[in-house]
Amino acid sequence: MDLDHDAVAAAFGLGRALGPWRVLDNGGAPTNSRVLETSGGRWTVVTGRLLSDWHHRQAHRVRRLQQAALAAGVAMPRPVEPPAPAVGYWHRGPGDTVVRVSAWLDGHDLRQGGADAAAADWTGRTLARIALLDTGGEEPPPPHPVAEWREWVAEAEAGGLPVAGPARALLPVVAEAAALVREATRGAPAAVLVHGDTSRANVLRTPDGYALIDWQTVGPEVPWWEAVSVAFRFATPFNGPAVDPDPRTVRPLLAAYLDAGGPAGPADASAFAGLLRGQLATAAWCLWLALGHRGADADRRAFGLRVVTDTARELPRVLRSLEGWTALLR
């Protein structure tokens, strides 16, 4: 299938395209998402590449959780079944490009106006519904060893890349955060599949209520750790976490999660293991982008540099804040 709006509309049975698609803004980050209007409605079209066995497993993992969540009544943009050949919800066209389509939802994400009490309550209850689905059987990947980070720093320095400085500055806090995650993982409860990126950017206010979007980061996590991570990401000004989370968001979100039957956990520093694991994984991925791996173009390399630089500034502050943050879990 040629990657144009008419071909996508025809292949997915969306009706006749009423014009070219429009690229979706992603807050300054690179995006592969477009809006397409057809005689059958409005649609979100996402393109990507499945470059490895991991990407194929991830496509099936995403489909498995989305199907279970849809059956449980979790509000989301409904995925469109792809034509064959397909992997998960992706249609594989000629070459290595894949395409995914879902129904468009009108609304605004919570970066516009923040997360009020109703949004926090809905999100906490939605996290609990997802946690209670029968989607276990996988273990979260451990953080990358510090030795690998040193290799990436050496690569950046050898290439004279601007990411070398912030990446080297990260090494001590990467070691500290990874050690906390490893310690918390010993004897941790079983993991289940979670959304993996439930943030203010991915919860929409729509005319029919709230909805959870962007399910491509699905992965295994301890439910309590996921809930704590989301609560602190919601409660900070920049989609966080930052140092001063708002208890008026953290506590109601976690109370709603527990009230809806979400599995609880200890109110100590171990509760932040999922948050730290996610930050380390994101920083590692963005460092690879900044190094030019994963086929990163200039925009993605610049995005990777921004995230690594921000993480080098924020992660030490996060680690210093954990002891104080635990008070918000009680």
C-alpha positions as CSV (number, residue, x, y, z in Angstrom):
1,M,0.0,0.0,0.0
2,D,1.4,3.4,-0.9
3,L,1.5,5.7,2.1
4,D,-1.0,8.3,1.1
5,H,-4.3,9.4,2.5
6,D,-6.4,7.9,-0.3
7,A,-4.7,4.5,0.0
8,V,-4.9,4.4,3.8
9,A,-8.6,5.3,3.6
10,A,-9.3,2.5,1.1
11,A,-7.2,-0.1,2.8
12,F,-8.9,0.4,6.2
13,G,-12.4,0.8,4.8
14,L,-12.7,4.4,6.1
15,G,-14.7,5.8,3.2
16,R,-13.5,8.4,0.7
17,A,-10.8,10.8,1.8
18,L,-12.1,14.3,1.9
19,G,-8.7,15.9,1.6
20,P,-5.1,15.4,2.7
21,W,-4.3,14.5,6.2
22,R,-3.0,17.0,8.8
23,V,0.0,16.3,10.9
24,L,-0.8,16.3,14.7
25,D,1.2,18.6,16.9
26,N,3.1,16.7,19.6
27,G,4.2,19.5,21.9
28,G,7.5,20.1,20.0
29,A,8.4,16.4,20.0
30,P,8.7,14.4,16.7
31,T,5.4,12.9,15.6
32,N,4.2,10.2,13.2
33,S,0.5,10.9,13.9
34,R,-2.0,12.5,11.4
35,V,-5.7,13.4,11.3
36,L,-7.6,12.1,8.3
37,E,-11.2,13.1,7.5
38,T,-13.2,10.8,5.3
39,S,-16.8,10.3,4.3
40,G,-16.9,7.8,7.2
41,G,-15.7,10.1,9.9
42,R,-12.4,11.4,11.4
43,W,-9.5,9.2,12.1
44,T,-6.0,9.2,13.7
45,V,-3.4,7.6,11.4
46,V,-0.1,6.6,12.9
47,T,2.9,5.3,10.9
48,G,5.9,3.4,12.3
49,R,8.4,0.7,11.7
50,L,8.6,-2.8,13.2
51,L,12.4,-3.2,13.3
52,S,12.9,-6.2,15.6
53,D,11.4,-9.2,17.3
54,W,10.8,-6.9,20.3
55,H,8.6,-4.5,18.2
56,H,6.5,-7.5,17.0
57,R,6.0,-8.7,20.5
58,Q,5.1,-5.2,21.6
59,A,2.5,-4.9,18.8
60,H,0.8,-8.1,20.1
61,R,1.1,-6.9,23.7
62,V,-0.6,-3.6,22.9
63,R,-3.4,-5.3,21.1
64,R,-3.9,-7.8,24.0
65,L,-4.3,-5.1,26.6
66,Q,-6.4,-2.8,24.5
67,Q,-8.8,-5.6,23.7
68,A,-9.1,-6.5,27.4
69,A,-9.5,-2.8,28.4
70,L,-12.2,-2.2,25.7
71,A,-14.1,-5.2,27.0
72,A,-13.9,-3.8,30.5
73,G,-15.3,-0.5,29.4
74,V,-12.2,1.7,29.5
75,A,-12.8,4.7,27.3
76,M,-10.3,5.1,24.5
77,P,-10.2,5.8,20.8
78,R,-11.5,2.6,19.2
79,P,-8.8,0.9,17.1
80,V,-9.7,0.0,13.5
81,E,-9.0,-3.6,12.5
82,P,-6.2,-3.5,10.0
83,P,-6.2,-5.3,6.7
84,A,-3.9,-8.2,6.2
85,P,-1.0,-8.6,6.5
86,A,-1.2,-7.3,10.1
87,V,0.8,-7.3,13.3
88,G,-1.4,-6.4,16.3
89,Y,-3.3,-3.3,15.2
90,W,-0.6,-2.4,12.6
91,H,-1.0,-3.0,8.9
92,R,2.2,-3.9,7.1
93,G,2.5,-2.2,3.7
94,P,5.3,-2.5,1.2
95,G,8.7,-1.9,2.7
96,D,9.2,-1.5,6.4
97,T,6.4,1.1,7.1
98,V,3.4,0.0,9.2
99,V,0.2,1.9,9.6
100,R,-2.3,2.0,12.5
101,V,-5.8,3.7,12.5
102,S,-8.1,4.6,15.3
103,A,-11.3,6.6,15.6
104,W,-10.8,10.3,16.3
105,L,-12.0,11.7,19.6
106,D,-12.8,15.4,20.0
107,G,-11.4,16.8,23.2
108,H,-8.5,18.5,25.0
109,D,-5.8,16.8,27.0
110,L,-5.1,17.7,30.6
111,R,-2.1,19.8,29.9
112,Q,-4.8,22.4,29.1
113,G,-6.4,23.3,32.3
114,G,-4.6,20.7,34.5
115,A,-5.9,17.7,36.4
116,D,-8.8,18.6,38.6
117,A,-10.5,16.4,41.2
118,A,-12.8,14.7,38.7
119,A,-9.9,14.0,36.3
120,A,-7.8,12.6,39.2
121,D,-10.7,10.4,40.3
122,W,-11.3,9.0,36.8
123,T,-7.7,8.3,36.2
124,G,-7.2,6.5,39.5
125,R,-10.2,4.3,38.9
126,T,-9.1,3.6,35.3
127,L,-5.7,2.5,36.5
128,A,-7.4,0.1,38.9
129,R,-9.6,-1.3,36.2
130,I,-6.6,-2.0,34.0
131,A,-4.6,-3.5,36.9
132,L,-7.4,-5.9,37.6
133,L,-7.5,-7.3,34.1
134,D,-6.0,-10.8,33.6
135,T,-2.9,-9.6,31.8
136,G,0.0,-10.9,33.9
137,G,2.8,-13.4,33.1
138,E,5.6,-11.0,32.2
139,E,8.4,-9.3,34.2
140,P,9.4,-5.7,33.7
141,P,12.8,-5.3,32.1
142,P,15.6,-4.3,34.5
143,P,17.3,-0.9,34.0
144,H,20.3,-0.9,31.7
145,P,23.5,-1.6,33.5
146,V,25.7,1.4,34.3
147,A,28.5,-0.2,32.2
148,E,26.2,0.3,29.1
149,W,25.7,3.9,30.0
150,R,29.4,4.4,30.2
151,E,29.8,2.9,26.7
152,W,27.1,5.4,25.4
153,V,28.9,8.3,27.0
154,A,32.2,7.2,25.5
155,E,30.5,7.0,22.1
156,A,29.1,10.5,22.5
157,E,32.5,11.9,23.6
158,A,34.4,10.2,20.8
159,G,31.9,11.8,18.3
160,G,32.1,15.2,19.9
161,L,28.3,15.2,20.4
162,P,26.6,17.8,22.6
163,V,24.8,15.0,24.5
164,A,28.1,13.9,26.0
165,G,28.1,16.4,28.8
166,P,24.6,15.8,30.2
167,A,25.0,12.0,29.6
168,R,28.2,11.9,31.7
169,A,26.5,14.0,34.4
170,L,23.8,11.4,34.6
171,L,26.1,8.5,35.5
172,P,26.1,8.8,39.3
173,V,22.3,9.2,39.5
174,V,21.7,6.4,37.0
175,A,23.6,4.1,39.3
176,E,21.7,5.3,42.4
177,A,18.3,5.0,40.7
178,A,19.0,1.6,39.2
179,A,20.1,0.3,42.6
180,L,16.8,1.4,44.1
181,V,14.9,-0.3,41.4
182,R,16.9,-3.5,41.8
183,E,16.3,-3.5,45.5
184,A,12.6,-2.9,45.2
185,T,12.2,-5.6,42.6
186,R,13.4,-8.3,45.1
187,G,10.1,-9.9,46.4
188,A,7.9,-7.4,44.5
189,P,4.3,-8.4,43.6
190,A,3.6,-9.8,40.2
191,A,3.5,-7.4,37.3
192,V,0.5,-6.9,34.9
193,L,0.3,-5.1,31.6
194,V,-0.3,-1.4,32.2
195,H,-0.8,1.6,29.8
196,G,2.8,2.7,30.5
197,D,2.3,6.4,29.7
198,T,-0.7,7.6,31.6
199,S,0.0,11.3,31.8
200,R,-1.8,14.6,31.5
201,A,-0.9,14.5,27.8
202,N,-2.7,11.2,27.3
203,V,-6.0,11.8,29.1
204,L,-8.6,13.7,27.1
205,R,-11.6,15.6,28.3
206,T,-14.2,14.9,25.7
207,P,-17.9,15.8,25.4
208,D,-18.7,12.3,26.7
209,G,-16.2,12.2,29.6
210,Y,-12.6,11.3,29.9
211,A,-10.6,8.9,27.6
212,L,-7.2,7.4,27.7
213,I,-5.2,7.7,24.5
214,D,-1.8,6.5,23.1
215,W,-1.5,2.9,24.1
216,Q,1.8,2.1,22.3
217,T,3.9,2.1,25.5
218,V,2.0,-0.8,27.1
219,G,4.3,-3.0,29.2
220,P,4.5,-5.0,32.4
221,E,4.7,-3.2,35.8
222,V,3.7,-3.7,39.4
223,P,0.3,-2.0,39.6
224,W,1.0,0.0,42.8
225,W,4.2,1.4,41.3
226,E,2.3,2.4,38.1
227,A,-0.4,4.2,40.2
228,V,2.2,6.1,42.2
229,S,4.1,7.0,39.1
230,V,1.0,8.3,37.4
231,A,-0.1,10.3,40.5
232,F,3.2,12.1,40.7
233,R,3.3,12.8,37.0
234,F,-0.2,14.3,37.2
235,A,0.6,16.4,40.1
236,T,3.5,18.5,38.7
237,P,3.6,21.5,36.4
238,F,5.5,20.0,33.5
239,N,4.0,16.5,33.2
240,G,6.7,15.6,35.7
241,P,7.7,14.5,38.0
242,A,9.1,17.6,39.6
243,V,10.1,18.3,43.2
244,D,6.9,19.8,44.6
245,P,3.9,17.5,43.6
246,D,0.5,18.8,44.5
247,P,-1.0,16.7,47.3
248,R,-4.5,17.8,46.0
249,T,-3.8,15.6,43.0
250,V,-1.6,12.8,44.4
251,R,-3.9,11.8,47.3
252,P,-7.2,11.8,45.5
253,L,-5.8,9.9,42.5
254,L,-4.4,7.2,44.7
255,A,-7.5,7.1,46.9
256,A,-9.6,6.5,43.8
257,Y,-7.3,3.8,42.6
258,L,-7.5,2.0,46.0
259,D,-11.2,2.5,46.3
260,A,-11.7,0.9,43.0
261,G,-9.8,-2.2,44.1
262,G,-6.4,-1.4,42.7
263,P,-3.7,-3.5,44.5
264,A,-1.9,-1.6,47.2
265,G,1.8,-1.5,48.2
266,P,4.2,-0.1,50.8
267,A,4.2,3.6,51.4
268,D,8.0,3.9,51.2
269,A,10.7,4.7,48.6
270,S,10.2,1.3,46.9
271,A,6.8,2.7,45.6
272,F,8.7,4.9,43.3
273,A,10.6,2.1,41.6
274,G,8.3,2.2,38.6
275,L,8.6,5.9,38.2
276,L,12.4,5.6,38.3
277,R,12.5,2.7,35.9
278,G,10.4,4.6,33.5
279,Q,12.6,7.7,33.7
280,L,15.8,5.6,33.2
281,A,14.2,3.8,30.2
282,T,13.1,7.1,28.6
283,A,16.5,8.7,29.2
284,A,18.3,5.6,27.7
285,W,16.1,5.7,24.6
286,C,16.6,9.4,24.2
287,L,20.3,9.0,24.5
288,W,20.2,6.4,21.7
289,L,18.3,9.0,19.6
290,A,20.8,11.7,20.4
291,L,23.6,9.3,19.3
292,G,21.8,8.8,16.0
293,H,20.7,5.2,16.6
294,R,17.3,3.8,15.8
295,G,17.5,5.7,12.4
296,A,17.1,9.0,14.2
297,D,16.9,12.0,12.0
298,A,18.0,15.5,13.0
299,D,14.7,16.3,14.7
300,R,14.8,13.1,16.8
301,R,18.5,13.6,17.7
302,A,17.6,17.2,18.9
303,F,14.6,15.8,20.9
304,G,16.8,13.1,22.5
305,L,19.4,15.8,23.5
306,R,16.6,17.9,25.1
307,V,15.3,15.0,27.2
308,V,18.7,13.8,28.3
309,T,19.6,17.4,29.3
310,D,16.3,17.7,31.2
311,T,16.8,14.4,32.9
312,A,20.4,15.3,34.0
313,R,18.9,18.4,35.7
314,E,15.7,16.8,37.2
315,L,16.6,13.2,38.2
316,P,19.0,14.2,41.0
317,R,16.2,16.4,42.4
318,V,13.8,13.5,42.2
319,L,16.1,11.2,44.1
320,R,16.6,13.8,46.8
321,S,12.8,14.2,47.1
322,L,11.7,10.6,47.5
323,E,11.8,10.5,51.3
324,G,9.5,13.5,51.5
325,W,7.2,12.2,48.8
326,T,6.4,9.1,50.8
327,A,4.3,11.2,53.1
328,L,1.9,11.7,50.3
329,L,1.3,7.9,50.0
330,R,-0.2,7.6,53.5
